[in-house]
Amino acid sequence: MAALFRECNWVLTTEQLVAAGVSKERIGRLVRQGILESPRHGTYVPVLMAAQAAEDPRRAEALRVATVLARRAEGQVASHRSAAVMHGLDTLTASSAKLVTVTQPLTGQGSRARRRDVRVYTAELPEGHVTTRFGVACTSVARTVVDLARCGTLDAGVVVADSALRLRRTTPGELAAVLAACGGWPGTASARRAIEFGDGRAESALESIARVAFDRHGLEAPEPQVWLGDDGLRVGRVDFYWPRHRTIAEADGNAKYRENRRNVTWQLKRDARLRDAGFEVVHFTWAEIVYAPEEVIARIRAAFARAARLGVS
């Protein structure tokens, strides 16, 4: 039975187990004994394998997808949010372990029944747009980025595009090729905008949505991830820098200082050194750039104005 589970990517249906000579009564006993678990009606996974997968969000998502695909027609693949998680890409919103997203090929005959925990998209799946992760079929990184950018907001599209480029999981050329193959599909214009805006130098989802907010409010594009200092000595790398205004903006994520309070002291000292060297420094948080972007932009523009009055612009 262990060999059979390995062959089937660690997920078997009731029908497959019965065909292999495992009675329904024995299946029930294996579940009660804690050897198998049933994450979805009619599908079974070894408990040990499920526990190991749970330690890695990418593997855990692949296993969830496998339990869905096990009872659906061949040809369906993980896509959109599920594929992004399997590829380890950042997404704008937190991943929901309760929702699996798959794409059904146009010519497929699989079940398209609506379920609260499964979202089925229907679209062409050219051979080059499909790959595997952890033994489970899914859309390629480039196709996943394009799909999410087609179906979501500009912010969401830029977050996943930046992430894929930063991790070097795809290239601008691959993204352009997928966009060309999806020409005329709903949302391709939005996807093109997000991908053209993508920049692998953005190091977090927070930095990605900040870049979109800057652009949306008419702020000139900053240089991301720049090393700055004084008298030729490096003080540190900053998230955003406007050279013409000698102004820095730092995106403060929730975990930036939480793990080590010494980071707070280090940041304060670094800011002081940067200001002593003639730089303006502005900090903002996720909540500020999402819920009050005008206030963040106003603080940055005020920094530009201070730099101009000091004659350093």
Secondary structure, DSSP 8 states (H G I E B T S, - for coil): -HHHHHHTTT-EEHHHHHHTT--HHHHHHHHHTTSEEEEETTEEEEHHHHHHHTTSHHHHHHHHHHHHHTTS-TT-EE-HHHHHHHHT---SS---TT-EEEEE-TT-------BTTEEEEE----GGGEEEETTEEEE-HHHHHHHHHHHS-HHHHHHHHHHHHHTTSS-HHHHHHHHHHTTTSTTHHHHHHHHHH--TT--SHHHHHHHHHHHHTT----EEEEEEEETTEEEEEEEEEEGGGTEEEEEE-TTTTTS-THHHHHHHHHHHHHHHTT-EEEEEEHHHHHH-HHHHHHHHHHHHHHHHHTT--
